[in-house]
């Protein structure tokens, strides 16, 4: 099954179901009951669950501006 936003997303505490961001944008892990300073999940975290609603996708690239002359034959 293909995941939302692609299938090759690196795990991160910022978009885990157990991790919640506070006002200072630090991630609090509800399972470990502590703040996580490193944004990536260690391979030893068994409680990691991907939550697509927590993830903010990368910004899209801006399209170049075209002039009317570009479309004249």
N, C-alpha and C positions, 0 to 999 in steps of 0.2 A: 504494500500500500504506500502510495506517495504521500509524504507529509506536506502540510501547508507551508508555503514559501520554499519548497525544495526538499530534497532528501539528504543533503550533506550540510547540515547545520551543526556547528561545534557546540557541545553542551556549555551552558553558562548559567550561573546562579540567578542572573537577572531575569531570566524567563523560565524559571522552574516553578512548578505549582507550589512548592514549599517556601520559595524565596519571595519576600515582599519588600519593595522599595519604600523608604521613608522620605521625609522632607529633604534630607541632605543627599538623597539618591544613593545611600548605602543600602546593601541588601541584607535583610534579616532572615535567617533560616529558621523556619518554624519547627523543624525536626531537630536541629542541633541546638536551638535556643541561643544563638549568638549571631553577631554580625560577621558577614563574610567580606574580607577586604579584597581578596583576589576575585575577579569577575568570572574566572573560569572554574568549572567544576573539576574536582580531582576525580581520578578514576575509582577511588575508594568510596565515593558517595553512593550508597545503595538506594537512597531515598529520592534521587533525581527523577523527576517526571516532567516531561516537556509540556509546556502550556503555550500554544500558539497565540493566545490573546495577550500575553505578557511581552512578546517579542515585538520590537519596532524594526521593520524592514529597512534596509539601506536606502538612502535617498536616490531618486532617479537622476539620471544625467540630463542636463539641460540641452535642448535641441538647438542647433545653430539657427540663427536668424537668416531668412532668405529675403532677397529683394525681388521685385516684380520682374526685373531683367533676367533673373535665373530661369524663368519659365517661358521666355520668348523663344520661338523656334527660328 
